[in-house]
Amino acid sequence: MSLNPFLSPSGLSTAKPRIGLLGGSFNPPHKGHVHISVLAYKYLALDEVWWLVTPHNPLKQEMNKSLRAYQQRVDKARQISHTFPMIKVSMIEHQCRARSTYELVTLLQRYRCWCRCAYVFIMGADVVRDVPLWHKWSLLVQRVPLAIFDRPPYTSSTLNGQFAHRYRRYRKPVRQGQQLLAMGPPSWIFFHTAGRTDISSTHIRREHRASHESSHEFSQGSFDAQKGIRP
């Protein structure tokens, strides 16, 4: 049973459910989103991973912001993740009418569910380079611990960028992954993971515009075979 962000987390058996938050436009969702979710589920000992599908992204002006396009992205995300029961696709950003990730976290912290769960933000290395452009990004980092997963070719730019430089002393070793949620912010871990994927939604959109058919759309059977991942 999935957690409702507006209610107490009675659907999970653990005393304090461990929730990973993976935000993004998911335009389109792809196997990289599933891959990073499964890795986070494993390395952070999570109960669930929530995909927070944003209805708008000020850093991606080309994205279709219509409600119809948003619903299509939500439906597609649910379609490609349906065999992974730990992944829950959420429309909470739309429901809360949050204008930024910081605003969403601020709203969530007003509900009982936030206090009864342990949260961590999940990010790919490519996202971290843009974090300093986010609304009140430093306040966000001080509210939620971060789990960052390597994505070529962004390793160097991530570990030498503004975020890493400012919060270098709060970086924790990978071996403490399962303790990250209990450490509290501004703790963060960078995972140099095996089987890294360089697929991105931006790349898929560019290919789709060029050929009208993306070769990277998610295929559950082939992805499981390649990565050896099972729900």
Secondary structure as UniProt FT lines:
FT   TURN            5..6
FT   TURN            10..11
FT   STRAND          18..24
FT   HELIX           31..43
FT   TURN            44..45
FT   STRAND          48..53
FT   TURN            58..59
FT   TURN            61..62
FT   HELIX           67..81
FT   TURN            82..83
FT   TURN            85..86
FT   STRAND          87..90
FT   HELIX           92..96
FT   HELIX           101..108
FT   TURN            109..110
FT   HELIX           112..116
FT   STRAND          118..124
FT   HELIX           125..128
FT   TURN            129..130
FT   HELIX           131..133
FT   TURN            135..136
FT   HELIX           137..141
FT   TURN            142..143
FT   STRAND          146..149
FT   TURN            152..153
FT   HELIX           155..159
FT   HELIX           162..166
FT   HELIX           168..170
FT   HELIX           174..179
FT   HELIX           180..183
FT   TURN            185..186
FT   STRAND          188..191
FT   HELIX           201..211
FT   TURN            215..216
FT   HELIX           220..227
//
